[in-house]
Amino acid sequence: MVSSKKLVLVVDDNEDIRFLVKTWLTNAGFSVVTAVDGDDLIKKLDKNIDLVLTDFHMPGPDPKIVLDSIKKKSPKAKIIYLTGSVPDVMIKSPVVGFISKPVEEEVLIKKLKELFLKNK
């Protein structure tokens, strides 16, 4: 379990992936909010979000606009891309990395717990 509930915004245009990842994270002790695309992600940003776990290739605004919006509206949030590929140029703060799809539950939970333990 995560010592204090961390709020994760899970963003993916694939409903099955959103549901699966939300279930895994909820079962692991995280609080989870979901968004269906880049526009929805931007609408749901707030200062309480600890992590944005997002697909890179989705409908909506350019990834740079999404990244700038996260920095502005959720300044403490870290970002992990959950995607097939991410251009190296997009791996910069507050982006802390990416996890390749398809992802296994154990890999995802381990990565998030390590991230939050490291940033205490």
Residue pairs with C-beta under 8 A, 6 or more apart in sequence:
1 28
1 29
2 28
2 29
2 30
2 112
2 113
2 116
5 29
5 30
5 31
6 30
6 31
6 50
6 51
6 112
6 116
7 30
7 31
7 32
7 33
7 48
7 49
7 50
7 51
8 25
8 30
8 31
8 32
8 33
8 49
8 50
8 51
8 52
8 53
8 112
9 32
9 33
9 34
9 35
9 41
9 44
9 45
9 49
9 51
9 52
9 53
9 54
9 74
9 77
10 18
10 21
10 22
10 25
10 32
10 33
10 34
10 35
10 53
10 54
11 18
11 34
11 35
11 36
11 37
11 38
11 40
11 41
11 52
11 53
11 54
11 55
11 58
12 18
12 21
12 36
12 54
12 55
12 58
12 82
13 36
13 37
13 55
13 58
13 59
14 55
15 36
17 55
17 82
17 101
18 34
18 36
21 32
21 53
21 82
21 103
21 108
22 32
22 34
24 105
24 108
24 109
25 32
25 53
25 108
25 109
25 112
26 32
28 109
28 112
28 113
30 112
33 44
33 49
35 41
35 43
35 44
37 58
37 59
37 60
38 58
38 59
38 60
38 61
38 63
38 65
38 66
39 59
39 60
39 61
40 60
41 52
41 54
41 60
41 66
41 69
41 70
42 60
42 61
42 66
42 69
42 73
45 52
45 69
45 70
45 73
45 74
45 77
46 73
46 74
47 73
47 74
47 75
47 76
48 74
49 74
49 76
49 77
50 76
50 77
50 78
50 116
51 77
51 78
51 79
51 80
51 112
51 115
51 116
52 70
52 74
52 77
52 78
52 79
52 80
53 79
53 80
53 82
53 112
54 66
54 79
54 80
54 81
54 82
54 83
55 81
55 82
55 83
56 63
56 81
56 83
56 85
56 86
56 90
56 98
57 83
57 84
60 66
61 69
63 90
67 79
67 90
67 95
70 77
70 79
70 94
71 94
77 94
78 94
78 95
78 96
78 115
78 119
79 94
79 95
79 96
80 95
80 96
80 97
80 98
80 99
80 111
80 112
80 115
81 90
81 95
81 97
81 98
81 99
82 98
82 99
82 101
82 103
82 108
83 98
83 99
83 100
83 101
84 100
84 101
86 98
91 97
91 98
96 115
97 111
99 107
99 108
99 111
